[in-house]
Amino acid sequence: MMNRICFDAFTVGNHEFDDGDSGLADFLSDLNSSDCITPVLSANIVPAPTSPLQGGYIQPYVITERGGVEIAIVGSTTKRKTEVSSQPDAGTTLLEELPALQSTIDEVVGLGVEHIILLTHSQYDVDLTFATGLTGVDVIVGGDSHSLLGDSTLTDLGFTPDGPYPTMATNLDGNPVCIVQAWENTHAFGALHVNFSEGTVTSCHGNAIMPIDNRFEYEDSDGEDKFLAGTDVTTIVEDLTSEDEFVHAIEDQIALDHIATFDAQVGPALARVIGTASVPLCYERSPGQGRSSIDGCTASTYQHGSDITTIFVKSMIDAIGSADIAIQNGGGLRIDIPSGDITLDDIYTLLPYSNTIVEGDMTGQAIIAVLENAISNFEDTTDGRTGSYPYAYGLRFDVDASQTFGSRISNVEVNSRVAGNWTPIDLNATYRVVTNSFTAGGRDNYIEFADVTWNNTYTEYRDPLMRYIENLTSLGQSVAPLSEDVYSTKSFIDRNGCNHAIDLNCASINY
């Protein structure tokens, strides 16, 4: 697919080393096996003498030409993340990025090149450091941090940009530097226009562009996923494409044919069994809601809520070893897991979103406020917005939805990683919280989350649960609901004052 596009340059990221130097060399051989030859760049990778990457696979820079003007593109790869989280061969080293970049910039400047673009896989914040710590740099096109950059157009549509597109900085020469990044997973691509005078940036402007088609999914008042039809589709396409950030995509048949060959292989891969469930792992957004399609699930989740969601929040804690508490919106999961084999396809259907796992520090008071706002979004609605109901691990509480805002959550207790005893939450203490990148932006009315300085672990949303299931499988164990005492909803009173611990047939069960 990269050869179909034929890029001007490609820089190596940490995941390119997941299968060692030989895996990367094999990929790069495929990349340059057609008429399209893509320069592969990194100024700070030094392959071991015996590495399969010897022989010119990777170069520090490439000089290209546009309209008679020479432009140097210099690559850079995140050092510590690659060394810690991937598998470069023994003897293959990654130099410190900043000095390696400056040395390479000095070399191309010595060749008389005045226009210099850095192509980095180092994260947005690091790119800002590069911009202010280097001479000669004009533009930085970055990656790794999955940063969406943009203005109020994106904010008004519910996105949470990490900064403006482009972000402007000043290099050590005192000259402007334009910094851009285009989000993640091909959800967007970037368009940047830069004006120069005698090798110095005079202005730059542009934006991320999201390709869209004419299929729009929504959730109806019954919580069912449906697709828009008729004039609603036309209205939305016209409204979105009136903004520079959206373009209606025209399908490329050659690309579709390529994809079809791989789709044929995806089915068997998704059918891979990763574990077994000893009993149904029931899914409900709130206690006893009645969404589950499995007999008995409404009754079993009537007091404390979803089994599979509780397992999921535990898996987040297990995967991110430094967190005390995990918090998850109920709508982030989508289905029951029936008893029997659990496949990879089950996990992708259960967790269909492209979120990552983030962690940050919050006070006990802020945590309670998050819970209150999440319950508020769940209760103060008649249009089916039930997905905000909170689930947690290492945290439990009583819910009385019949009370006014601010009084619906009570008796909040904490047990860090459920490794000790349950104690009342300390309003002034600081706790390390792990959640998903969607709610971390304050969405689903998790308002206080938007004020937290989150550390994005870049752990893909599904990974913790897959690891949890696979670990049990390796121990010869199946997946079962957790013990009742770790469920975050200790008791539940609905908006009509019906107590699920006393009345086994509350009339308001079906929200």
Order of alpha helices (4+ residues) and beta strands (2+ residues): alpha-beta-alpha-beta-beta-beta-beta-alpha-beta-alpha-beta-alpha-beta-alpha-beta-beta-beta-beta-beta-beta-alpha-beta-alpha-beta-alpha-alpha-beta-beta-alpha-beta-alpha-beta-beta-beta-beta-beta-alpha-beta-alpha-beta
